[in-house]
Amino acid sequence: MGKGSSLRIIWLLLFWFVLTTSLFSGVNILKKVEVRNKELHLIFTTWINKNNIKKMTLSNPPRVVLDIKNSRLANKHIASNLSSAGVKSFRISQYRQSTVRIVIETYRPYECKHYQPMSSRAFYHISLPSRGKGTTIATIIGDDTPRSTPKREKVVEYSDDEYDNSSDDSFMASLFNSRSKSTKKTYTVVVDAGHGGKDSGAVGTRNHYEKRVVLQIAKRVTKHLKAKGFKVKMTRTNDRFIKLKNRTRFANRHNADIFVSIHANAVSRKSRSNIVHGVETYFLQNSRSARAARVAAKENSVVLDKNDRLSNNVILNTVLSGPKLVQSHKLAIDIQKRVISNLKRSYKGVNNGGVKPAPFWVLVGAQMPSVLVEVGYITHPRERARLFTPAYQDKLAKGVAEGVSNYLINREKDID
């Protein structure tokens, strides 16, 4: 190789290095900041590297400071209209030539969590306190439950490989006694009827399709929630197919406070169809239970394409660092308790399948507490017959609505 050729290769390598460096380390523009759902939402022009964000906690007065490297402000007045209960002031400035500094001054110290949502990697969310001058707050995992209730924060393990509250007289059941019949404010609940359209979901016998029964139950849940004064949105009200990511995106767009997805379960082995039955409630988490993982895999498989499956672990690990998981677990416990209690008053042989963690993709991306309720096994003869009975559906739906209401009442009392 001649000297001239060697020089050309060196120049090409230098050019490639400069070009790629400029592309991957270019300055990102913070174009918009807004307060939503007790969080400060940052919106950038392109993907932000979370490793460029450093957080500090200061006192006298209490402040949370975040420095965002390789970023610039779209304009210096970007924080002029921001306000939130519990926050004394927001200050956002161009701290250095390529570093944006965000200062959140509060009345009381709180535990601030920040994370990158699945809805867009160009977004970044920072949790905010939920109360003002007169309330001592310590926001737990980005939500508004104070440290004064530590027993309700921890995940309680009931068996070696799953969570279970198999008796109405169990510890968790006694922990969530209803103290009031209504919430103090109006909340928005999104009710999601699983599957639909080309995706029939689980199939029983003689046209007993999951997509049909869960839509019927979801409509009844909506009716009971509205009767309690909630604002309710349904992801679907007829037999149509909706992609998983669009279900939680719908909830986020409507600023929902709660997301509940309704499904029916099934077993693949006919020899077990007369054995396995019961109601189960799931929240998003990696599962230690092989059976819970199989249930999630079954629900996910119909609507995930090859690329989704390949990126499953990467995306789930990112989501599971989000701020709503503890609250989703609490919501699941309240719903499971009320559903089982309602059904057992009128029907014999109701099996409490318990509350379990599992990686359900329909819950990925939800910016609010979210759960998936498996209302029963469509493959079990007796349970299938009940599931397609209006009276049974109504008892079940009423239990879901009562669970949502109890959860929000308990959360309000915790905050107070």
Number of C-alpha atoms within 10 A of each C-alpha: 5 6 7 9 10 11 11 11 11 12 12 12 12 11 12 12 12 11 11 11 11 11 10 9 11 12 18 22 19 22 15 16 20 15 17 13 17 19 21 21 20 17 20 22 14 15 13 24 17 14 8 12 18 12 15 11 15 12 11 9 12 16 23 21 18 20 21 25 22 19 23 23 20 15 13 11 11 17 17 12 10 14 14 20 14 23 20 17 16 19 15 20 18 18 14 14 11 16 21 21 21 20 19 20 21 24 22 22 21 24 18 21 19 22 18 21 21 20 16 14 15 18 21 23 24 19 25 29 29 23 22 16 13 9 15 20 24 22 22 22 20 26 25 21 26 22 18 13 11 10 10 17 17 11 11 15 12 13 10 8 14 19 21 21 22 18 15 16 11 12 11 19 18 11 13 17 12 16 10 12 10 16 19 10 10 12 16 19 26 25 25 27 28 29 28 22 13 12 17 19 22 21 17 18 10 6 9 18 20 26 26 21 22 27 24 20 26 28 20 21 26 24 17 20 23 15 11 16 15 21 16 19 18 21 19 19 15 14 16 13 16 18 12 19 18 14 25 28 18 18 27 20 9 14 17 22 20 23 28 29 24 26 27 26 24 22 21 10 8 10 9 13 17 14 12 17 26 19 23 27 29 28 28 28 22 17 19 15 16 11 13 21 17 15 17 19 16 18 20 18 13 13 18 17 10 10 8 14 12 11 10 14 13 9 16 19 13 14 22 15 16 21 23 20 23 23 25 24 26 25 29 29 28 30 27 29 29 23 25 25 19 19 21 15 10 11 10 8 11 17 18 23 21 22 28 27 25 26 25 24 22 25 26 24 24 27 25 23 24 30 30 26 24 21 27 24 27 27 27 22 16 13 23 19 13 16 25 18 12 13 12 19 23 22 22 24 27 24 24 32 27 25 24 23 25 24 22 21 19 21 18 15 13 14 18 12
